[in-house]
Amino acid sequence: MAVTVFINGKREDVEAPVAIPELLASKRIRPEVSTVALNRTFLKREEIAGAVAEDGDTVEIMIQLAGGTDAH
Amino acid sequence: MRGILRLAEGIAEEIESLARAGLPNEVCGLGAGTGGTITRLFPLTNTAASPERYTVDPVEQLQAYRAIDDDGLEPIAVYHSHPVTPARPSATDIAEAYDTGAVYVIVSLAEGEQVVRAWEIRDGRPQELIITTTEV
């Protein structure tokens, strides 16, 4: 009973079922800077709150990559 | 104790070359490999297309991670360039280091700078890693 989770490409397994908001919280990932795909389908932001990953599902979480140079 | 980031021979030069090719804008991408050594780069589009910012489209980000996995590699670091400033995390880099598990490689093209440096950024505090070059 496991869900395969990729967080910025790094694989791990978590116990199924797991609610996506709980998964994000347990990994200290802020939803507003992340994008989530469940079984290779991107979730709309409003879909995340009710999404649950079941046994055998794959969750891909992309944490926003961004940065920049300070004004000079 | 400082951590270590291992680069295969030629990777640092390749990052610098990509950074020069992307001027005047910042460039960004992923470094992947096996056994903790970066052996291959996966350049990403800087959607900000700016000399002072980089952002990545999550769809392209996901495709890169899938390509890395398909090739039997593991993601090891995120790289980006600083065209005219040093290779240390800027205030923006620190504020936007949302992936606390990431290693950030920064290449500077500023004159007189050490070209490639690597950092972990935890709780707003950058910690420099030692870069070593490994024959693969």
Backbone of each chain as ProteinMPNN parsed JSONL, in Angstrom:
{"seq_chain_A": "MAVTVFINGKREDVEAPVAIPELLASKRIRPEVSTVALNRTFLKREEIAGAVAEDGDTVEIMIQLAGGTDAH", "coords_chain_A": {"N_chain_A": [[0.861, -1.194, 0.0], [1.332, 1.64, -1.178], [2.367, 4.9, -2.218], [4.033, 6.331, -4.891], [6.245, 8.95, -4.79], [7.55, 11.763, -6.341], [9.643, 14.292, -5.63], [10.663, 17.169, -6.899], [11.924, 15.477, -8.699], [13.156, 13.592, -7.097], [12.846, 10.412, -5.827], [10.552, 8.793, -3.61], [8.765, 6.605, -1.386], [5.529, 6.714, 0.042], [3.081, 6.01, 2.554], [-0.06, 4.696, 1.529], [-3.616, 5.421, 1.676], [-3.012, 8.887, 0.78], [-3.693, 12.224, 1.423], [-3.263, 14.912, -0.785], [-2.831, 17.626, 0.127], [-2.002, 17.07, 2.762], [0.266, 15.587, 2.264], [1.939, 17.502, 1.071], [2.178, 19.239, 3.237], [3.467, 17.597, 5.088], [5.945, 17.395, 3.98], [6.844, 19.874, 4.203], [6.312, 21.624, 2.106], [5.383, 24.449, 0.359], [2.198, 25.063, -0.9], [1.673, 27.199, -2.643], [3.977, 27.609, -4.082], [4.336, 25.428, -5.596], [3.748, 22.807, -8.021], [1.56, 20.218, -8.881], [1.34, 16.912, -10.069], [-0.823, 14.222, -10.534], [-0.687, 10.912, -11.146], [0.431, 11.545, -13.649], [-1.11, 13.635, -14.545], [-1.654, 17.039, -14.468], [-2.694, 18.81, -11.597], [-5.178, 21.214, -11.105], [-4.963, 24.254, -9.265], [-7.163, 24.544, -7.589], [-8.001, 21.981, -7.382], [-6.305, 20.625, -5.779], [-6.827, 20.634, -3.032], [-8.798, 18.68, -2.569], [-7.663, 16.351, -3.442], [-6.574, 12.968, -3.459], [-4.099, 10.52, -3.114], [-3.95, 7.178, -4.053], [-3.186, 3.667, -3.373], [-0.532, 2.617, -5.388], [-0.559, 4.842, -6.972], [1.067, 7.635, -8.574], [2.71, 10.512, -7.589], [3.802, 13.612, -8.625], [5.727, 16.268, -7.695], [6.517, 19.507, -8.308], [8.646, 21.818, -7.145], [8.818, 25.248, -7.242], [11.327, 26.632, -9.281], [13.43, 29.287, -9.089], [15.046, 32.492, -9.122], [17.565, 35.005, -8.882], [19.597, 37.848, -9.781], [20.772, 40.325, -7.57], [19.785, 43.788, -7.57], [22.052, 46.056, -9.053]], "CA_chain_A": [[0.0, 0.0, 0.0], [2.274, 2.757, -1.217], [2.287, 5.911, -3.267], [5.368, 6.786, -5.304], [6.262, 10.412, -4.817], [8.754, 12.408, -6.847], [9.717, 15.704, -5.25], [11.721, 17.667, -7.789], [12.619, 14.372, -9.339], [13.72, 12.624, -6.152], [11.793, 9.42, -5.568], [10.383, 8.135, -2.324], [7.448, 5.994, -1.231], [4.81, 7.048, 1.268], [1.972, 5.095, 2.792], [-1.328, 5.039, 0.884], [-3.806, 6.617, 0.855], [-2.537, 10.128, 1.38], [-4.261, 13.441, 0.842], [-2.175, 15.734, -1.338], [-2.452, 18.734, 1.03], [-1.249, 16.52, 3.902], [1.583, 15.208, 1.754], [2.727, 18.736, 0.937], [2.477, 19.761, 4.578], [4.435, 16.722, 5.761], [7.26, 17.656, 3.373], [7.081, 21.316, 4.38], [6.288, 22.251, 0.784], [4.312, 25.448, 0.3], [1.405, 24.836, -2.114], [1.697, 28.339, -3.57], [5.19, 27.594, -4.906], [4.507, 24.084, -6.131], [2.81, 22.293, -9.009], [1.411, 18.801, -8.562], [0.723, 16.015, -11.041], [-1.245, 12.943, -9.977], [-0.717, 9.956, -12.256], [0.884, 12.255, -14.85], [-2.044, 14.707, -14.912], [-1.491, 18.192, -13.59], [-3.858, 19.221, -10.826], [-5.405, 22.649, -10.986], [-4.745, 24.659, -7.872], [-8.381, 24.323, -6.806], [-8.228, 20.538, -7.253], [-5.338, 20.041, -4.844], [-7.404, 20.495, -1.686], [-9.58, 17.455, -2.435], [-7.011, 15.235, -4.14], [-6.027, 11.904, -2.616], [-3.343, 9.506, -3.851], [-4.25, 5.825, -3.573], [-2.135, 2.676, -3.571], [-0.095, 2.474, -6.775], [-0.535, 6.129, -7.661], [2.317, 8.394, -8.627], [2.555, 11.959, -7.39], [4.997, 14.383, -8.979], [5.64, 17.612, -7.122], [7.562, 20.421, -8.76], [8.8, 23.022, -6.342], [9.224, 26.308, -8.164], [12.732, 27.013, -9.405], [13.502, 30.707, -9.452], [16.03, 33.276, -8.39], [18.024, 36.121, -9.695], [20.695, 38.688, -9.34], [20.3, 41.54, -6.907], [20.015, 45.03, -8.305], [23.431, 46.496, -8.884]], "C_chain_A": [[0.89, 1.234, 0.0], [1.978, 3.676, -2.399], [3.731, 6.294, -3.596], [5.329, 8.293, -5.47], [7.608, 10.867, -5.382], [8.7, 13.876, -6.444], [10.924, 16.293, -5.958], [12.61, 16.522, -8.26], [13.191, 13.33, -8.407], [12.613, 11.702, -5.657], [11.773, 8.974, -4.112], [8.987, 7.527, -2.295], [6.828, 6.458, 0.075], [3.606, 6.116, 1.367], [0.689, 5.606, 2.134], [-2.49, 4.707, 1.819], [-3.268, 7.848, 1.564], [-3.173, 11.307, 0.645], [-3.111, 14.345, 0.385], [-1.835, 16.922, -0.419], [-1.65, 18.248, 2.234], [0.162, 16.128, 3.486], [2.485, 16.442, 1.639], [3.137, 19.261, 2.313], [3.548, 18.923, 5.27], [5.849, 16.928, 5.228], [7.647, 19.131, 3.482], [7.182, 22.032, 3.032], [5.101, 23.203, 0.731], [3.523, 25.269, -0.999], [1.518, 25.972, -3.127], [2.955, 28.397, -4.423], [5.425, 26.196, -5.477], [3.426, 23.767, -7.158], [2.768, 20.783, -8.816], [0.768, 18.059, -9.735], [0.405, 14.701, -10.34], [-1.45, 11.986, -11.139], [-0.56, 10.663, -13.597], [-0.11, 13.301, -15.354], [-1.892, 15.853, -13.926], [-2.804, 18.512, -12.879], [-3.969, 20.743, -10.875], [-5.301, 23.004, -9.508], [-5.982, 24.348, -7.003], [-8.683, 22.828, -6.62], [-7.357, 19.911, -6.168], [-5.971, 19.737, -3.49], [-8.134, 19.166, -1.507], [-8.912, 16.224, -3.018], [-6.405, 14.244, -3.151], [-5.293, 10.911, -3.515], [-3.595, 8.149, -3.21], [-3.067, 4.897, -3.864], [-1.801, 2.542, -5.065], [-0.042, 3.774, -7.551], [0.868, 6.733, -7.639], [2.009, 9.88, -8.497], [3.875, 12.627, -7.745], [4.793, 15.818, -8.485], [6.82, 18.425, -7.634], [7.56, 21.645, -7.851], [9.408, 24.087, -7.247], [10.728, 26.576, -8.109], [12.794, 28.451, -9.871], [14.581, 31.378, -8.628], [16.457, 34.432, -9.249], [19.144, 36.886, -9.048], [20.118, 39.907, -8.646], [20.578, 42.752, -7.786], [21.434, 45.512, -8.028], [23.632, 47.815, -9.599]], "O_chain_A": [[1.169, 1.807, 1.054], [1.421, 3.27, -3.419], [4.54, 6.545, -2.704], [4.494, 8.838, -6.192], [8.665, 10.408, -4.949], [7.81, 14.611, -6.872], [12.066, 15.953, -5.649], [13.839, 16.586, -8.227], [13.664, 12.289, -8.862], [11.589, 12.148, -5.14], [12.812, 8.801, -3.475], [8.127, 7.899, -3.093], [7.513, 6.581, 1.09], [3.179, 5.518, 0.379], [0.392, 6.8, 2.178], [-2.373, 3.817, 2.662], [-3.09, 7.856, 2.782], [-3.183, 11.369, -0.584], [-2.117, 14.511, 1.093], [-0.655, 17.199, -0.206], [-0.725, 18.928, 2.68], [1.122, 16.305, 4.236], [3.642, 16.422, 2.058], [4.279, 19.67, 2.526], [4.425, 19.457, 5.95], [6.829, 16.672, 5.928], [8.651, 19.568, 2.919], [8.015, 22.918, 2.839], [3.966, 22.822, 1.017], [4.104, 25.317, -2.084], [1.466, 25.736, -4.334], [3.004, 29.155, -5.391], [6.553, 25.823, -5.8], [2.351, 24.366, -7.168], [3.8, 20.144, -8.613], [-0.217, 18.519, -10.314], [1.247, 14.137, -9.642], [-2.286, 12.224, -12.011], [-1.307, 10.417, -14.544], [0.033, 13.801, -16.47], [-1.986, 15.667, -12.712], [-3.877, 18.486, -13.481], [-2.982, 21.46, -10.708], [-5.521, 22.171, -8.628], [-5.86, 23.945, -5.846], [-9.521, 22.459, -5.797], [-7.634, 18.808, -5.697], [-5.684, 18.708, -2.878], [-8.099, 18.582, -0.423], [-9.528, 15.16, -3.083], [-5.807, 14.628, -2.146], [-5.812, 10.511, -4.558], [-3.472, 7.984, -1.996], [-2.091, 5.284, -4.506], [-2.694, 2.374, -5.895], [0.466, 3.808, -8.672], [1.714, 6.39, -6.814], [1.16, 10.422, -9.204], [4.93, 12.256, -7.232], [3.81, 16.477, -8.823], [7.977, 18.067, -7.416], [6.591, 22.402, -7.803], [10.4, 23.839, -7.932], [11.313, 26.724, -7.036], [12.268, 28.792, -10.931], [14.973, 30.887, -7.569], [15.792, 34.79, -10.221], [19.57, 36.604, -7.928], [19.104, 40.458, -9.075], [21.478, 42.743, -8.625], [21.943, 45.389, -6.914], [24.733, 48.366, -9.581]]}, "seq_chain_B": "MRGILRLAEGIAEEIESLARAGLPNEVCGLGAGTGGTITRLFPLTNTAASPERYTVDPVEQLQAYRAIDDDGLEPIAVYHSHPVTPARPSATDIAEAYDTGAVYVIVSLAEGEQVVRAWEIRDGRPQELIITTTEV", "coords_chain_B": {"N_chain_B": [[30.908, 20.963, 9.225], [31.82, 21.225, 5.828], [29.825, 20.255, 3.054], [30.13, 18.197, 0.092], [30.176, 18.592, -3.418], [30.188, 16.678, -6.242], [31.514, 16.858, -9.462], [31.525, 15.578, -12.727], [34.365, 15.386, -14.91], [34.674, 18.21, -16.989], [32.094, 19.18, -16.642], [31.827, 21.592, -15.167], [32.994, 23.374, -16.952], [31.181, 23.091, -19.019], [28.852, 24.19, -17.922], [29.685, 26.822, -17.663], [30.06, 27.451, -20.333], [27.446, 27.237, -21.333], [26.34, 29.331, -19.913], [27.662, 31.515, -21.016], [26.749, 31.347, -23.623], [24.146, 32.052, -23.261], [24.094, 34.707, -22.677], [22.758, 38.054, -22.974], [21.317, 37.166, -20.826], [20.344, 35.443, -17.772], [20.966, 31.958, -17.359], [19.613, 28.649, -16.797], [19.213, 25.382, -15.276], [19.27, 21.796, -14.796], [21.388, 19.575, -12.987], [22.398, 16.263, -13.3], [23.024, 12.833, -12.386], [24.788, 9.909, -11.303], [25.314, 8.146, -8.236], [25.812, 10.439, -6.799], [27.397, 12.105, -8.305], [27.549, 14.648, -10.672], [26.928, 14.119, -13.966], [25.736, 14.915, -16.239], [24.063, 17.584, -17.899], [20.917, 19.241, -17.898], [19.612, 21.57, -19.588], [17.325, 24.252, -18.975], [14.608, 26.347, -20.034], [14.892, 29.75, -19.412], [12.277, 31.321, -18.396], [11.879, 33.887, -17.646], [13.604, 35.292, -19.178], [15.734, 37.163, -18.716], [18.439, 39.335, -17.663], [18.677, 39.439, -14.973], [17.021, 37.696, -13.639], [15.706, 34.395, -13.086], [13.303, 32.033, -14.034], [11.339, 29.044, -14.131], [9.324, 27.087, -16.238], [6.837, 24.958, -14.955], [5.963, 22.707, -16.384], [7.985, 22.145, -18.237], [9.968, 21.728, -16.391], [9.035, 19.398, -15.137], [9.162, 17.654, -17.322], [11.889, 17.522, -17.676], [12.712, 16.285, -15.28], [11.48, 13.825, -15.648], [12.862, 12.908, -17.89], [15.391, 12.66, -16.81], [14.932, 10.595, -14.968], [14.095, 8.575, -16.725], [16.474, 8.093, -18.005], [17.865, 6.773, -16.142], [19.154, 8.259, -14.242], [19.802, 10.49, -11.45], [18.409, 13.488, -10.086], [20.593, 16.057, -9.09], [21.475, 18.688, -8.696], [20.589, 22.177, -9.043], [21.296, 24.56, -11.449], [22.305, 27.955, -12.115], [23.046, 31.08, -13.777], [25.022, 33.989, -13.038], [25.351, 36.76, -14.674], [26.872, 39.158, -14.287], [27.552, 39.362, -11.654], [28.848, 38.11, -8.481], [29.422, 34.535, -7.801], [27.707, 33.76, -5.721], [24.82, 33.168, -3.632], [22.236, 35.441, -4.276], [20.186, 37.918, -2.617], [17.68, 37.517, -3.675], [17.915, 34.916, -4.685], [18.149, 33.533, -2.277], [15.749, 34.144, -0.996], [13.994, 32.866, -2.696], [14.595, 30.221, -2.625], [12.99, 27.736, -2.548], [13.04, 24.993, -2.562], [14.201, 23.19, -0.19], [15.775, 21.003, -0.103], [17.568, 21.132, -2.108], [20.612, 21.417, -4.059], [22.359, 24.226, -5.026], [23.924, 25.383, -7.806], [25.988, 27.943, -8.874], [27.086, 29.868, -11.531], [29.375, 32.333, -12.236], [29.957, 35.001, -14.441], [31.273, 37.237, -14.012], [34.047, 39.421, -14.016], [37.109, 38.344, -12.617], [36.071, 36.623, -10.754], [35.687, 33.541, -8.925], [34.63, 30.931, -10.892], [32.591, 28.834, -10.817], [30.488, 27.903, -8.21], [29.052, 26.139, -5.405], [26.09, 25.679, -3.465], [24.152, 25.069, -0.51], [20.959, 25.994, 0.659], [19.461, 26.666, 3.491], [16.801, 27.488, 5.553], [17.123, 30.177, 4.94], [19.831, 30.545, 5.044], [22.794, 30.467, 3.34], [25.087, 27.864, 2.645], [28.246, 27.1, 1.703], [29.347, 24.589, -0.538], [31.996, 22.226, -1.08], [33.462, 21.864, -4.189], [34.322, 19.118, -6.113], [36.192, 17.559, -8.717], [35.631, 14.778, -10.741], [36.817, 11.89, -12.374], [34.941, 10.047, -14.69]], "CA_chain_B": [[31.745, 20.475, 8.127], [31.217, 21.534, 4.544], [29.511, 19.142, 2.185], [30.875, 18.108, -1.169], [29.46, 18.335, -4.663], [31.118, 16.104, -7.217], [31.224, 17.082, -10.876], [32.373, 14.844, -13.675], [35.255, 16.26, -15.684], [34.053, 18.933, -18.099], [30.771, 19.717, -16.322], [31.95, 23.011, -14.8], [33.244, 24.102, -18.202], [29.945, 23.08, -19.802], [27.948, 25.174, -17.322], [30.188, 28.148, -18.033], [29.809, 27.633, -21.765], [26.015, 27.506, -21.479], [26.089, 30.669, -19.382], [28.142, 32.493, -22.013], [25.866, 31.276, -24.787], [22.859, 32.648, -22.913], [24.203, 36.147, -22.415], [22.982, 38.73, -21.688], [20.371, 36.703, -19.805], [20.692, 34.319, -16.918], [20.53, 30.639, -17.823], [19.349, 27.747, -15.671], [19.009, 23.996, -15.663], [19.46, 20.769, -13.78], [22.522, 18.676, -13.096], [21.985, 14.927, -12.873], [24.076, 11.826, -12.516], [24.613, 8.734, -10.454], [26.262, 8.079, -7.131], [26.102, 11.763, -6.267], [28.277, 12.865, -9.201], [26.844, 15.195, -11.837], [27.559, 13.684, -15.208], [25.004, 15.433, -17.397], [23.249, 18.775, -17.648], [19.625, 19.341, -18.574], [19.282, 22.999, -19.611], [15.916, 24.632, -18.952], [14.363, 27.69, -20.55], [14.638, 30.815, -18.44], [11.066, 31.973, -18.902], [11.962, 35.325, -17.36], [14.43, 35.872, -20.247], [16.216, 38.393, -18.087], [19.803, 39.288, -17.136], [18.648, 39.529, -13.51], [16.035, 36.785, -13.065], [15.387, 33.166, -13.803], [12.133, 31.269, -13.615], [11.213, 27.829, -14.941], [7.967, 26.596, -16.429], [6.752, 23.654, -14.28], [5.795, 21.594, -17.331], [9.332, 21.821, -18.72], [10.665, 21.195, -15.217], [8.593, 18.013, -14.98], [9.691, 16.862, -18.444], [13.321, 17.289, -17.413], [12.83, 15.269, -14.231], [11.122, 12.527, -16.235], [13.973, 12.504, -18.761], [16.464, 12.222, -15.914], [14.538, 9.288, -14.438], [14.102, 7.625, -17.844], [17.867, 7.783, -18.346], [18.491, 6.073, -15.022], [19.963, 9.205, -13.466], [19.101, 11.146, -10.35], [18.693, 14.925, -10.06], [21.55, 16.346, -8.02], [21.614, 20.119, -8.422], [19.992, 23.187, -9.919], [22.308, 25.585, -11.723], [21.947, 29.161, -12.859], [24.188, 31.963, -13.988], [25.021, 35.408, -12.682], [26.174, 37.323, -15.746], [27.811, 40.227, -13.909], [27.728, 39.425, -10.201], [29.573, 36.937, -7.993], [28.773, 33.218, -7.789], [27.118, 33.447, -4.413], [23.377, 33.407, -3.7], [21.752, 36.796, -4.064], [19.037, 37.964, -1.705], [16.561, 36.902, -4.405], [18.137, 33.456, -4.686], [17.884, 33.004, -0.931], [14.308, 34.276, -0.726], [13.218, 31.984, -3.571], [15.123, 28.847, -2.521], [11.848, 27.022, -1.952], [13.385, 23.579, -2.421], [15.239, 23.188, 0.849], [16.634, 19.842, -0.278], [18.335, 21.286, -3.353], [21.948, 22.013, -4.148], [22.315, 25.287, -6.027], [25.208, 25.713, -8.426], [25.935, 29.263, -9.506], [28.255, 30.216, -12.329], [29.509, 33.78, -12.438], [30.776, 35.442, -15.561], [31.884, 38.511, -13.621], [35.51, 39.386, -14.085], [37.831, 38.166, -11.363], [35.346, 35.749, -9.834], [35.756, 32.085, -9.08], [33.544, 30.818, -11.859], [31.478, 27.966, -10.416], [30.442, 27.569, -6.786], [27.842, 25.37, -5.08], [25.527, 26.097, -2.185], [22.868, 24.636, 0.048], [20.313, 27.147, 1.284], [18.502, 26.155, 4.47], [16.296, 28.52, 6.464], [17.645, 31.493, 4.577], [21.273, 30.65, 5.259], [23.584, 29.711, 2.37], [26.284, 27.161, 3.113], [28.967, 26.706, 0.488], [29.856, 23.215, -0.656], [33.261, 22.062, -1.785], [33.291, 21.192, -5.473], [35.444, 18.298, -6.558], [36.033, 17.046, -10.074], [35.842, 13.337, -10.719], [36.813, 11.166, -13.647], [33.85, 9.056, -14.728]], "C_chain_B": [[31.047, 20.739, 6.791], [30.969, 20.27, 3.733], [30.292, 19.231, 0.887], [29.9, 17.917, -2.317], [30.483, 17.834, -5.677], [30.619, 16.349, -8.645], [32.118, 16.184, -11.71], [33.234, 15.851, -14.425], [34.482, 16.912, -16.828], [32.72, 19.575, -17.759], [30.848, 21.205, -15.959], [32.154, 23.859, -16.053], [31.973, 24.177, -19.057], [28.935, 24.096, -19.246], [28.388, 26.587, -17.721], [29.888, 28.442, -19.509], [28.337, 27.951, -22.03], [25.687, 28.927, -21.005], [26.514, 31.737, -20.389], [27.216, 32.516, -23.226], [24.534, 31.975, -24.519], [22.9, 34.139, -22.654], [23.351, 36.959, -23.384], [22.126, 38.186, -20.54], [20.983, 35.645, -18.893], [20.237, 33.029, -17.598], [20.325, 29.753, -16.603], [19.152, 26.333, -16.188], [19.27, 23.066, -14.491], [20.743, 19.994, -14.053], [22.119, 17.33, -12.537], [23.137, 13.955, -13.054], [23.748, 10.613, -11.692], [25.652, 8.774, -9.341], [26.675, 9.438, -6.604], [27.032, 12.6, -7.124], [27.486, 13.353, -10.408], [27.619, 14.819, -13.095], [26.91, 14.303, -16.435], [24.159, 16.623, -17.001], [21.97, 18.718, -18.474], [19.219, 20.815, -18.558], [17.764, 23.214, -19.653], [15.774, 26.047, -19.496], [14.166, 28.654, -19.398], [13.444, 31.609, -18.94], [11.043, 33.457, -18.581], [12.744, 36.04, -18.463], [15.02, 37.202, -19.815], [17.673, 38.239, -17.658], [19.838, 39.219, -15.609], [17.676, 38.568, -12.854], [16.071, 35.464, -13.8], [14.15, 32.551, -13.18], [11.981, 30.101, -14.597], [9.745, 27.446, -15.032], [7.851, 25.198, -15.804], [6.569, 22.475, -15.223], [7.16, 21.175, -17.873], [10.171, 21.21, -17.594], [10.33, 19.716, -15.044], [9.163, 17.128, -16.087], [11.174, 16.548, -18.226], [13.509, 16.219, -16.345], [12.486, 13.884, -14.779], [12.245, 12.01, -17.131], [15.143, 11.979, -17.922], [16.166, 10.822, -15.395], [14.593, 8.227, -15.534], [15.517, 7.188, -18.195], [18.612, 7.094, -17.2], [19.383, 6.957, -14.17], [19.136, 9.75, -12.308], [19.405, 12.647, -10.402], [19.588, 15.249, -8.868], [21.605, 17.83, -7.69], [20.834, 20.943, -9.431], [21.09, 24.21, -10.191], [21.67, 26.816, -12.355], [23.146, 30.076, -12.916], [23.927, 33.347, -13.417], [25.932, 36.101, -13.694], [27.209, 38.342, -15.277], [28.029, 40.329, -12.407], [28.365, 38.117, -9.711], [28.731, 35.661, -7.923], [28.321, 32.835, -6.39], [25.639, 33.817, -4.457], [23.036, 34.866, -3.409], [20.613, 36.753, -3.045], [17.814, 37.324, -2.365], [16.709, 35.386, -4.428], [17.761, 32.849, -3.333], [16.38, 33.033, -0.64], [13.493, 33.257, -1.515], [13.782, 30.557, -3.605], [14.067, 27.987, -1.829], [12.149, 25.547, -1.754], [14.545, 23.471, -1.438], [16.156, 21.965, 0.751], [17.589, 19.978, -1.458], [19.764, 21.743, -3.104], [21.89, 23.015, -5.298], [23.729, 25.572, -6.521], [25.052, 27.063, -9.127], [27.23, 29.479, -10.271], [28.25, 31.727, -12.517], [30.391, 34.039, -13.645], [31.415, 36.792, -15.251], [33.4, 38.371, -13.607], [36.114, 39.177, -12.697], [37.146, 37.256, -10.364], [35.782, 34.294, -10.015], [34.512, 31.7, -9.863], [32.351, 30.021, -11.346], [31.578, 27.662, -8.924], [29.11, 26.872, -6.499], [27.404, 25.677, -3.65], [24.326, 25.237, -1.801], [22.265, 25.865, 0.724], [19.213, 26.613, 2.195], [18.092, 27.299, 5.398], [16.947, 29.875, 6.205], [19.142, 31.644, 4.735], [22.022, 29.817, 4.204], [24.816, 29.091, 3.013], [27.012, 26.662, 1.873], [29.45, 25.262, 0.569], [31.217, 23.234, -1.354], [32.964, 21.331, -3.086], [34.538, 20.384, -5.788], [35.143, 17.784, -7.962], [36.472, 15.597, -10.11], [35.895, 12.792, -12.13], [35.703, 10.13, -13.63], [34.138, 8.029, -15.801]], "O_chain_B": [[29.848, 20.507, 6.644], [31.781, 19.345, 3.722], [31.008, 20.198, 0.625], [28.923, 17.177, -2.204], [31.5, 18.479, -5.933], [29.465, 16.081, -8.977], [33.311, 16.044, -11.439], [32.874, 17.021, -14.555], [33.732, 16.248, -17.543], [32.248, 20.433, -18.506], [30.012, 21.991, -16.405], [31.559, 24.927, -16.195], [31.718, 25.178, -19.726], [28.248, 24.776, -20.008], [27.563, 27.431, -18.071], [29.508, 29.557, -19.867], [28.016, 28.817, -22.844], [24.874, 29.628, -21.607], [25.818, 32.733, -20.588], [26.935, 33.576, -23.785], [23.873, 32.437, -25.449], [21.863, 34.766, -22.435], [23.236, 36.565, -24.545], [22.199, 38.684, -19.416], [22.005, 35.038, -19.212], [19.242, 33.017, -18.323], [20.801, 30.063, -15.511], [18.95, 26.115, -17.382], [19.462, 23.498, -13.355], [21.128, 19.788, -15.204], [21.567, 17.245, -11.44], [24.094, 14.223, -13.78], [22.584, 10.321, -11.416], [26.725, 9.358, -9.489], [27.754, 9.587, -6.031], [27.422, 13.696, -6.719], [26.829, 12.564, -11.087], [28.792, 15.155, -13.258], [27.453, 14.232, -17.538], [23.605, 16.668, -15.903], [21.954, 18.212, -19.596], [18.557, 21.264, -17.622], [17.03, 22.455, -20.286], [16.708, 26.846, -19.427], [13.359, 28.4, -18.504], [13.583, 32.47, -19.809], [10.272, 34.209, -19.179], [12.577, 37.242, -18.667], [14.827, 38.229, -20.466], [18.104, 37.135, -17.324], [20.889, 38.973, -15.017], [17.51, 38.605, -11.635], [16.419, 35.404, -14.979], [13.978, 32.551, -11.962], [12.435, 30.168, -15.74], [9.018, 27.474, -14.039], [8.68, 24.335, -16.091], [6.976, 21.359, -14.902], [7.456, 19.983, -17.958], [10.971, 20.301, -17.816], [11.216, 18.887, -14.832], [9.593, 16.002, -15.836], [11.647, 15.458, -18.548], [14.365, 15.346, -16.484], [13.12, 12.892, -14.421], [12.545, 10.816, -17.131], [15.791, 10.994, -18.276], [17.045, 9.96, -15.383], [15.075, 7.117, -15.308], [15.738, 6.057, -18.628], [19.818, 6.862, -17.274], [20.262, 6.467, -13.461], [17.934, 9.502, -12.206], [20.527, 13.039, -10.725], [19.355, 14.763, -7.761], [21.764, 18.197, -6.526], [20.474, 20.476, -10.511], [21.744, 24.677, -9.258], [20.644, 26.734, -13.031], [24.132, 29.883, -12.206], [22.789, 33.808, -13.325], [27.155, 36.031, -13.576], [28.314, 38.386, -15.818], [28.634, 41.293, -11.937], [28.412, 37.133, -10.45], [27.502, 35.703, -7.979], [28.537, 31.709, -5.942], [25.242, 34.686, -5.234], [23.493, 35.442, -2.421], [20.143, 35.68, -2.666], [17.012, 36.67, -1.698], [15.739, 34.659, -4.213], [17.137, 31.791, -3.262], [15.818, 32.075, -0.109], [12.43, 32.828, -1.068], [13.476, 29.785, -4.514], [14.233, 27.571, -0.683], [11.575, 24.913, -0.869], [15.71, 23.638, -1.802], [17.181, 21.892, 1.43], [18.332, 19.048, -1.77], [20.077, 22.365, -2.089], [21.433, 22.697, -6.395], [24.609, 25.952, -5.749], [24.101, 27.283, -9.876], [28.324, 29.299, -9.736], [27.242, 32.316, -12.909], [31.42, 33.393, -13.844], [32.023, 37.414, -16.121], [33.946, 37.334, -13.232], [35.664, 39.778, -11.721], [37.607, 37.134, -9.229], [36.186, 33.877, -11.1], [33.417, 32.129, -9.499], [31.216, 30.488, -11.432], [32.618, 27.219, -8.438], [28.156, 27.006, -7.265], [28.222, 25.901, -2.759], [23.589, 24.747, -2.657], [22.989, 26.681, 1.295], [18.166, 26.165, 1.727], [18.943, 27.991, 5.957], [17.275, 30.615, 7.133], [19.676, 32.742, 4.581], [21.894, 28.593, 4.183], [25.496, 29.722, 3.822], [26.459, 25.892, 1.087], [29.899, 24.793, 1.615], [31.53, 24.149, -2.116], [32.293, 20.299, -3.085], [35.658, 20.892, -5.738], [33.985, 17.601, -8.337], [37.527, 15.231, -9.59], [35.103, 13.189, -12.985], [35.548, 9.408, -12.646], [33.348, 7.107, -16.0]]}, "name": "protein", "num_of_chains": 2, "seq": "MAVTVFINGKREDVEAPVAIPELLASKRIRPEVSTVALNRTFLKREEIAGAVAEDGDTVEIMIQLAGGTDAHMRGILRLAEGIAEEIESLARAGLPNEVCGLGAGTGGTITRLFPLTNTAASPERYTVDPVEQLQAYRAIDDDGLEPIAVYHSHPVTPARPSATDIAEAYDTGAVYVIVSLAEGEQVVRAWEIRDGRPQELIITTTEV"}
